[in-house]
Amino acid sequence: MTFSTRREAVSGGRTVIKRVMPRQNEAVNEIWIPDRDRFVHHFADAPDRLTTPLIRKNGRLVEATWEEALDLVAGKLQQHKSAVAGLSGDRLGNEDLFMFQRLFREGLKSNNIDLADKRLAGGDVVAQVGIASGSNLKELGAGDAILVVASDLHEEVPVWWLRVKQAAERGASVVVMNVRPTRLDKYAKHVIHYGAGKGLTAVHQLLNLAKVETETADSDIAAAAATLMQANNLVAFYGYEGLTYGETDTLARMLANLLLIKNGENSHVGRVNNGLIPVWPHNNTQGAWDMGVHPAFAPGYKPVQNPGWDAERIFAEAATGSLQALYVVGTDPIGDGKMTDRGQVAFLVVQELFMTETAAQADVVLPAQSWAERDGTFTSGERRVQRYFPAIPPVGQSRPDWQILSQIGERVGLGKPAYAASLLFRDVAKAAAPYKKMTYRTLAKVEKQWPDVGGEDLYYGGNAYTNKTGLGEQWAVLAEEKELSAFELPEVTETAVDGLACVRVAAQYTPGTLNSKSKVIAPRLAQPTLLLNPADAGDLVDGEQVLVSVAGRELETAVKLTNAAPAGVALLRGVPFAAGVSAVKITKLVAAMAD
């Protein structure tokens, strides 16, 4: 992306972002950019950004100096290092995530680190059978196939939706498997809508049928399996809609085994335009896996000798008091409903952009810079590492996440910190084997793109800029180096639901801290809505307000009657994330208020 900035009087003379534009990269986004990415930047200049370190004194958070805050954090982490843990978000840059795990593993000798809001597993599988380096979805067409499982690409990653749609229009065979219809169904050769809780069994059946050559297909899944196996090139996308985190790990392994089946002499891994693509929930979930923000993997997917606590264990230990110190960076476990409160944690430090619900209960709050204020790198679901650059001056006294973590690391014995993100990235390249030949300079390399947007041929590319800041690099998976064996699979079972099943579905404009700060996006945020098939509505009417009880939560939503919801399945949209399939209870709001 490229930022158009301007100093303006209304912002007190600050340089502010006026618009965000795509940079042409024909292997990534061509000349497209989703509206969400175009307008979400308003959060960077939001007036409620954290600007100074805060320390709790006499029950209140008060302003402090950086030295005072960093000394206190380092001292408390060392004091409680035998019972310390860290939770991170997956919107941070690679440098931040790398330094986060280094602080814990090398400085505090703890593997108790994890992503707080885990939705999709399989990063270790993708490292082996992910889409091969040098691939470009733009090259898929007649004779090729694309499989999309448990994901609504239109709502989750619109650029991928457009590129898959275009591939279908060029003749590629698209197979869609989901619990409900999506906009991609229109362009698919095969559409398989499985029952709620039956996603894994449907994919397992597809895998088994793909192993058997038959002249005629006697079912939709058999026909889909034949199409996939006959494809010259095959790319498989997988998501998490209607699945638990553990189920997505199984899904990744099943799809890996599907791709490993040989079609003649070749399988569909380790070759250009073949392999697995995870539909990660956030912009740098891939980077979090690569950097080792995981209790069992160090950077580059190196297994650790003594795996630490995962997020669920950390939440549990916080509640009982067995966890003494908790460091939270770029995530809000209390606001997201992962924790009811800070529990019995003796010391809580939060590093954030805003005063989140978790930050409000912290002992120390450290103000971080947004990606618009500093250098760094992100890694996409196609494992392409790309740089980002500062567009505006830092807000207040905020600092880059990696720098804050490095300065705490220095205080716990990690030595002098790097003074630039580019220098820290050298350490990343040494520690994470897939990044070993990358530098900020190689990531900034450009080459002529075609069509010549804005060039001498005057090709009109809409609102896009010529790429002068780097195309990034895509790291190679293990399947490109050697032949792999099939992955072991657990026993595949169905999730049984007593009564009406409920699945939370994605919305491009989901309510959240960043989206709500945009004057453009905020009015368009998806409102809490329960989508019901008319056959399941009973006496409920379209637009009626109801109280929905599901997975231990109660939500007020509007009812929308639509055939887009399968019979027997209610779809929740515009609400916080909830994994898997659960039974739902619906109460008319008037009756609930009377009770």
Secondary structure, 3 states (H helix, E strand, C coil): CEEEEEECHHHCCCEEEEEEECECECCCCECCCCHHHHHHHHHHHCCCCCCCCEEEECCEEEECCHHHHHHHHHHHHHHCHHHEEEEECCCCCHHHHHHHHHHHHHHCCCCCEEECCCCCCCHHHHHHHECCCCCCHHHCCCCCEEEEECCCHHHHCHHHHHHHHHHHHCCCEEEEEECCCCHHHHHCCEEEECCCCCHHHHHHHHHHHHCCCCCCCCCHHHHHHHHHHCCCCEEEEECCCCCCHHHHHHHHHHHHHHHHCCECCECCCCCCCCEEEECCCCCCHHHHHHHCCCCCEEHHHEECCCCCCCHHHHHHHHHHCCCCEEEEECCCCCCCCCCCCCCCCCEEEEEECCCCHHHHCCCEEEEECCHHHCCEEEECCCCEEEEECCCCCCCCCCECHHHHHHHHHHHCCCCCCCCCHHHHHHHHHHHCHHHCCCCHHHHCCCCCCCCCECCCCCECCCCCECCCCCCCEECCCHHHCCCCCCCCCCCCCCCCCCCCEEEECCCCCCCCCCHHHCCCCHHHCCCCEEEECHHHCCCCCCCCEEEEEECCEEEEEEEEECCCCCCCEEEEECCCCCCCCEEEEEEEHHHHHHC
